[in-house]
Amino acid sequence: MARLARIVIAALALLLTLLLVAGMTMGKDLLGGKLRTDRTVVLPAGEHVKGDLYLLGGTVTVDGTVDGDLVAMGGQVQLNGSVGGDLLAAGGTVVLDGSVAGDARIAAGQLTVNGKVGKDLALAVGEATLSSQGSVVGDVILAAGQATVSGSVAGSVEGSAGTYAQSGTVGGTVDVTVGQAAQPVQPRTATDAIGDAIRHFVVVLVFGALGLWLLPRAMGAAEALVRRRTFPALGFGLLGCAVYVVGAIALVLLIILLAILFGVLTLGSLSAIVFFAGLLALGVATFSLLLVTSYISDGVVGLAIARLVAPGTGGGRWGEFGLLAIGSALVVAVTSIPAVGWIFKLAVVLIGLGAIVLAAWNARRSGSAPAESAPA
């Protein structure tokens, strides 16, 4: 338990350190002015930056000139000047009144383009507007809730939008998939609920059977903890969820900071490796947690309930499988009860997850191997 507490404290310390590092970088010009961060970041009209520029802040305003690429991220991003390379912008509101000689890639809640984009414009936004003064020399690739094209596009317009309106000119083709009106949700019937419960039971039974076959000792240890140490298992379940949340936040912050750092140091390939490796690690951890909470915990708790109801029964693989089937069916039936089933499901998830975490912790302390095979 002490070692687990140290792990949790270390994760919290890592998160605090990352937040402190992020806070220390605010309000500073780093790498000779190549990276600028503050609550309000302004590139004055008279300033001419030769090379790339990274601007991070609550409000980012560019009135000057950037010869290279520009990366601007903030709550509000306003581009009034000119960019000689590509533009990468992200913010709640992004307004492009100036000019971009290269490609512009923008993610925002609301985007307004009143200026000129020299090549392609790729955007993922809630609301996008290319005003009558705006122009795009290349193509427009969009994913938007609302999109309005009143200016000129020399190339094509492709993508998808909830609504799309065009009064401007498009030199190429227009292929925009417009979302259809939402269909009314049909009320769930008793047949639907029963079908969902049966499908869930089958999946729980499959994972439980695999556990009894491949990891019989681990499965037995986890269900024994459910029966004998229910409340400690519940506590470990809550702790496991907390550790996952803290770890996920810390990992995301670490990925962002390292990606920015390597990007500023022009180590683009290393930045990409760190980014995708971090996302892969987070994805694997999230998938594993969802698998345990959705199905495996039901099987562990179900097996424990069956042993409590019918102590001394079972024995042999088929006997264990029979107990698993009976217990899992009971768990699925109770957690599928309308209105109150989610309460039982929450308890099953926390107790099952906690029992699995506690069993793994006990096995680690006793020096047991993490994986085992069923006896021949």
Buried (B, 14 or more C-beta within 10 A) or exposed (E): EEEBEEEBEEBBEBBEEBEEEBEEBEEEEEEEEBBBBBEEBBBEEEBEBEEBBBBBBBBBBBBBBBBBBBBBBBEBBBBBBBBBBBBBBBBEBBBBBBBBBBBBBBBBEBBBBBBBBBBBBBBBBBBBBBBEEBBBBBBBBBBBBBBBBBBBBBBBBBBBBBEBEBEBEBEBEEEBEEEEEEEEEEEEEEEEBEEEBEEBBEBBBEBBBEBBBEBBBBBBBBBBBBBEBBEBBBBBBEBBBEBBEBBBBBBBBBBBBBBBBBBBEEBEEBBEBBBEEBEEBBEEBEEEBEEBBBBBBBBBBBBBBBBEEEEEEBEEBEEBBBBBBBBBBBBBEBBBBEEEBEEBBEBBBBBBBBBBBBBBBEBEEEEBEEEEEEEE
